[in-house]
């Protein structure tokens, strides 16, 4: 199978897993605090990564210089991305979180413009503005409905989306310098150390260290953590790194819209969440903006050999 097709299949699987991750995160938050949830999911992820490493009989070697080079990537994902996401889900529904995360492709394009000096054409600028208007519409309507609780969650999920977009741009080059397993293993290890340290310190301060492992006595929490750790943390890191090593950052980010659809369906069907009319309108505006932005990016590429949607292809001589 051609590399491009494999990359697209990996991106689709990534989107499906991420789509259901909001559902399992909401379940885990019923039994544990946000920090404990993050700590346990990355403990599970690292455990599986170590087992895979032992079966592969491969060593993960990385110099101090390499670690420093990867640090910005790790800071964006998993640290900032998951921190904003899990705290955001306390204050908003998984469906609304999925809608807001549909903005990731837009922020990816803006990040590519800012850091890679690739600029959008008129058509792209129009649809970029359209997507931003969709987000603003949801913000304003939440405020009008006096949904301060939901508004706080929306802001946190939006910050999570920005972190994911920056990660998409940074990872595009880093994934070409290291093996996918090494990169995934290191990212998982950093997530394990960071979130477990934060959770344990928090328990020590609150004198509640005995309750750190208590959520594992709940079956639903255990299933959720296995899903979040093995699939939503470890496997998605590998799938996204693999896709980004082949596909342009903006094309990979578009698959977050498939995740959005799955998240909304899971929230409504399994968590019985309600979707307000302004969520639907806002989601349609955001998705129209994303589709239009990428469509006009492709037209620009065909006509003049330059593309904003594929910012790294020209630089890498492809």
Secondary structure as UniProt FT lines:
FT   HELIX           3..28
FT   TURN            29..31
FT   HELIX           34..56
FT   HELIX           64..74
FT   HELIX           75..80
FT   HELIX           81..91
FT   HELIX           94..100
FT   HELIX           101..103
FT   HELIX           104..116
FT   HELIX           122..144
FT   TURN            145..146
FT   HELIX           148..174
FT   TURN            175..177
FT   HELIX           180..206
FT   HELIX           209..211
FT   TURN            212..213
FT   HELIX           214..217
FT   HELIX           219..226
FT   HELIX           227..235
FT   HELIX           236..244
FT   TURN            245..246
FT   HELIX           249..253
FT   TURN            254..255
FT   HELIX           256..270
FT   HELIX           277..304
FT   TURN            309..317
//
